[in-house]
Every structure is written in C-alpha cells, then in structure tokens.
C-alpha cells in the first residue's frame, strides 16, 4: 500500500504513535532496570520517520519502587490498547517487545543498562500507515537525587 502524504501531514498523523513509542521505550527500560540507581534522570529521545528527526527531551524522578517493579511505570501510566511490554534482561543488556491495537503497531528494541545510564534503540512498525517504520533512539542519564 502506498500513501501519498506530504511530510508534515504524515508526521502529524503519526505523532501519537511517535510519542507512544518513545514513552513505552522509556517506561519499560526504567521499570525493568534492576541495577538502575534511583534519582533524577534526563531523557533524550530522537525519533525518525519519513526522513524527519523529532527530538523529545524531559526529566523525571525514578524511585526505588520504580526500579524494583518491572511494570511499575507501564501499569501506572499505561497506553490504551497496548499490551504490557515483554522485557527481558541478561546482564546489562535489555530487550523489549510490545504491540498496540489503536493505532495498530508493533515495536521491539534493544539496549544497555548501567547504574547511572541506559540506552535503547526501538523500531516500531505502524501497520495502519502502510507498515511505515518509526525508529527511536533513547538515552538517559542520572543527574542526582530527585527534587523533594
């Protein structure tokens, strides 16, 4: 199936999927990283679709409870219509797979986790948009303790 969309329209239509992919990657990595140190983290994501790079940066507090619970963030925030991510850890390596019904998409990613940082490269296939591929690179680093 070929879609004749200009880049702006395509990105606007895919924005919910882009945010969902970045959000899911962030939450799953944070929640499943058993050796990640609690604290304030700075997240940097770069999503590429149709040759356009979309950066999203934010900070958030990761608590010990978040670190100890593999699904803490996913359950708390969730994504309507998405399965909980299947997260697997082997040493400092991490993999994730998930799928969503609305919008219909599947995603998988691989990354690494240390005590103060993590990275994840995600690939999401947007099935309702002609199987378009959305790639997201995520990095996060600990800045220190959470603000009280």
Backbone torsions as a table, in degrees:
resi	resn	phi	psi	omega
1	UNK	NA	129.1	179.9
2	UNK	-108.7	129.7	178.9
3	UNK	-107.6	128.0	179.4
4	UNK	-99.5	85.4	-178.8
5	UNK	-125.9	142.6	172.6
6	UNK	-74.8	165.8	-174.5
7	UNK	-61.8	-42.0	-178.9
8	UNK	-61.2	-47.3	-179.8
9	UNK	-63.2	-42.5	-179.4
10	UNK	-62.9	-44.9	179.8
11	UNK	-65.9	-41.4	178.7
12	UNK	-60.5	-42.1	179.0
13	UNK	-68.2	-34.3	-177.4
14	UNK	-87.7	-8.2	-174.8
15	UNK	-51.6	-45.0	177.7
16	UNK	-59.4	-38.2	178.7
17	UNK	-68.9	-39.1	179.2
18	UNK	-62.3	-46.7	179.7
19	UNK	-66.3	-39.4	178.6
20	UNK	-62.9	-42.3	179.6
21	UNK	-63.7	-47.1	179.6
22	UNK	-64.3	-42.9	-178.7
23	UNK	-64.7	-45.5	-179.5
24	UNK	-64.0	-43.4	178.2
25	UNK	-60.5	-45.7	-179.4
26	UNK	-61.8	-48.3	-176.1
27	UNK	-67.1	-43.7	-176.9
28	UNK	-66.2	-42.3	-179.8
29	UNK	-65.2	-46.3	-178.7
30	UNK	-61.1	-47.1	-174.0
31	UNK	-69.7	-30.2	-172.6
32	UNK	-96.8	-5.6	-175.3
33	UNK	-81.9	88.9	-174.7
34	UNK	-63.4	-25.0	179.6
35	UNK	-99.3	7.7	177.5
36	UNK	-73.7	135.5	-179.7
37	UNK	-82.5	133.9	176.4
38	UNK	-61.5	153.3	177.1
39	UNK	151.8	-172.1	178.3
40	UNK	-83.7	127.1	-179.5
41	UNK	-118.6	144.7	173.1
42	UNK	-105.4	123.0	-177.9
43	UNK	-104.8	136.7	175.1
44	UNK	-129.4	121.0	176.7
45	UNK	-121.0	147.6	174.1
46	UNK	-132.9	114.9	-179.3
47	UNK	-107.2	132.8	179.0
48	UNK	-118.2	129.2	177.2
49	UNK	-149.6	135.1	-179.6
50	UNK	51.0	35.5	178.1
51	UNK	78.1	5.7	179.5
52	UNK	-107.5	133.7	178.2
53	UNK	-100.6	127.2	-178.2
54	UNK	-120.2	109.4	178.5
55	UNK	-86.8	142.6	172.7
56	UNK	-134.8	124.0	179.6
57	UNK	-125.7	140.2	177.3
58	UNK	-161.2	167.0	176.6
59	UNK	-120.7	147.3	174.7
60	UNK	-154.9	154.3	180.0
61	UNK	-87.2	131.2	175.6
62	UNK	-110.9	118.6	-178.1
63	UNK	-91.8	168.5	175.7
64	UNK	-61.5	-38.1	177.7
65	UNK	-60.4	-41.2	177.5
66	UNK	-61.8	-41.4	-178.6
67	UNK	-67.8	-41.5	-175.8
68	UNK	-72.0	-24.6	-175.5
69	UNK	-103.8	116.7	-177.9
70	UNK	-61.1	-26.8	-178.1
71	UNK	-116.8	16.4	-173.8
72	UNK	-55.3	-52.4	-177.0
73	UNK	-71.3	-41.4	-177.8
74	UNK	-61.8	-44.1	179.4
75	UNK	-67.8	-38.5	-177.0
76	UNK	-70.2	-46.0	-176.6
77	UNK	-94.4	-50.4	178.0
78	UNK	62.4	167.7	172.7
79	UNK	-135.9	116.0	-179.0
80	UNK	-55.4	131.8	176.8
81	UNK	82.7	4.3	-179.0
82	UNK	-110.1	146.1	174.0
83	UNK	-76.6	151.4	173.1
84	UNK	-60.5	140.3	-178.4
85	UNK	-62.4	141.9	172.0
86	UNK	-90.0	106.1	-174.9
87	UNK	-110.2	131.8	178.4
88	UNK	-128.0	139.1	179.6
89	UNK	-121.4	141.3	172.0
90	UNK	-143.6	102.2	-174.4
91	UNK	63.0	-127.4	178.9
92	UNK	-89.4	1.1	-179.8
93	UNK	-93.8	146.7	-179.1
94	UNK	-139.8	142.2	174.0
95	UNK	-129.7	153.5	-179.3
96	UNK	-142.9	143.7	173.0
97	UNK	-140.0	142.1	176.5
98	UNK	-156.7	168.8	175.3
99	UNK	-146.2	155.5	179.1
100	UNK	-132.2	147.8	178.6
101	UNK	-90.1	-37.5	-179.4
102	UNK	-136.3	108.4	-5.2
103	UNK	-72.7	153.1	-177.1
104	UNK	-72.3	112.8	-179.9
105	UNK	-155.0	157.7	173.7
106	UNK	-128.6	147.9	-178.8
107	UNK	-142.4	151.9	174.8
108	UNK	-148.6	154.4	-179.7
109	UNK	-156.4	163.0	177.3
110	UNK	-135.4	146.8	179.5
111	UNK	-163.0	-174.1	178.1
112	UNK	-132.4	150.4	-178.5
113	UNK	-129.8	134.4	170.7
114	UNK	-123.1	-172.6	-179.7
115	UNK	-65.5	-35.6	-173.9
116	UNK	-120.2	-0.3	-178.1
117	UNK	-146.4	161.6	166.2
118	UNK	-153.9	155.4	176.8
119	UNK	-132.6	153.3	178.0
120	UNK	-152.4	133.4	171.8
121	UNK	-111.9	119.0	-177.5
122	UNK	-110.9	146.8	172.6
123	UNK	-128.5	121.0	-179.0
124	UNK	-118.6	133.5	175.8
125	UNK	-106.0	118.9	-179.6
126	UNK	-90.9	95.5	-173.0
127	UNK	-67.8	-32.3	179.7
128	UNK	-74.9	-7.4	-179.5
129	UNK	-117.1	43.8	176.7
130	UNK	68.0	32.7	-179.1
131	UNK	58.5	37.0	177.4
132	UNK	-67.1	147.9	-176.5
133	UNK	-104.2	131.0	176.4
134	UNK	-116.9	126.1	178.6
135	UNK	-112.6	134.4	178.9
136	UNK	-129.5	129.4	173.2
137	UNK	-108.6	128.3	-177.7
138	UNK	-121.8	135.7	169.5
139	UNK	-132.2	149.0	176.2
140	UNK	-145.2	142.8	177.3
141	UNK	-137.1	145.3	179.2
142	UNK	-75.9	131.6	179.9
143	UNK	-98.7	-20.9	-176.2
144	UNK	148.0	-157.5	179.4
145	UNK	-72.3	155.2	175.9
146	UNK	-68.8	147.0	174.9
147	UNK	-66.1	142.5	-178.2
148	UNK	-94.1	NA	NA
